[in-house]
Amino acid sequence: MQGTSPGIRIRRETTVFKQEKTLDFATLFLAFFDDEELFFLLHDINEAKQNTFLKRNKKLFNAVKYFFENGGQRLYVLNFSTTKKLNYTLVHPFLQDYCDTLSDLETICSVGLIDGLLSEDKISLDEALKVLYSVNSYASQTDRISISDINETIKDNFLDRLDETVIYYPWFLGENGESFPPSIIASALASKLAFEGKFFHSIANKEIYRAQALTQTLSKLQIEELNKEDINPIIDVHTKGLRIWGVKAFNSKYESVNEMRVLKYVKRSLKRISRPYLFEANTEQLHDRLYTKIYHFLYLLWESGALSGANQEDAFRVGSSNQDLDAERNSLVFEILIAISRPLEFIVITLNRIENNGAQESLSLES
């Protein structure tokens, strides 16, 4: 890692911290049903079975069921009422009203939009794209992750209409032959890993439950084309079943979903750590308390494996500038450097074949 900027003071600690489990990875299903505006939290499928709103909306109940059956935890359900014409300009402020204060929310999925309103001709394709853009924009601005479900028309013609997001394709087929969007499975797998303390691990190549097949079998060429577009293909791996087969973030400065999750989690966490200290007296004591909390958080992150480095000094550095504490008492500046653990995407094996005459032929294998 590079050194810090001039005027930045590096402090090193050797304290060992106990690993703590975080609840900062809840999921939100943003629903679009001809029903009342409603918002609630679910912890398991039993709660979902007792929910009257879900009983009225079978498709959403199935989405919730697949989420929990694939290991999902802590699911918020928020219904944007479509009893009247859907006004896409209200989606962003609607999310702000309900979600800005949810400190545990990480992932947002728009359920019932593409396979509901759009497929049932209740909204136009242009309106659906504007809703997706609003959701993705809100997620990006608040350091959350939005998973966008797309149809073939959007994939082939309108990807430029989406903001930063994560995309998986094609869709799944359930037990009764009904199709359901990949965001449900993807968000469940991400939630499962987070609650196992492995949120920085990839959801790719993990076991998927209850999905029986895909709406489309992808050829090798189609898989390559999706990868070029930063869309993560879903494939049927022989003897292992359906698997997500990619870690790409779409239209993003982040190289992978893993990197996106870690960095957005760090940003959300640092905001939460520092916010209680706003408007406190700007003293050395305040500086030391805040420094300790930041260092503690990053140490646990490195210890869990989310940051790379043989030791904590390689994984992160926390510098602070308070030389001008007396002259400028209205701000406290910390400079943090972190090294992110990145996912393994390729395994290349070189195999040499030896002929009887001693000649060798090199054979390259790639997984």
Buried (B, 14 or more C-beta within 10 A) or exposed (E): EEEBEEEBEEEEEEEEEEEEEBEBBBBBBBBBBBBEEBEBEBEEBEBBEEBEBBEEBEBBBBBBBBBBBBBBBBBBBBBBBBEEEBEBEEBBEBBEEBBEEBEBBBBBBBBBBBBBBBBEEBBEBEBBBBBBBBBBBBBBEBBBBBBBBBBEEBBEEBBEBBBBBBBBBBBBBBEEEEBBBBBBBBBBBBBBBBBEBEBBBBBBEBEBEBBEBBBEEBEEEBBEBBBEBBBBBBBEEEEEBBBBBBBBBBBBEBBBBBBBBBBBBBEBBBEEBBEEBEEEEBEEEBBEEBBBBBBBBBBBBBBBEBBBBEEBEEBBBBBBBBEEBEEEEEEBEBBBBBBBBBBEBEEEEEEEEEEEEEEEEEEEEEE
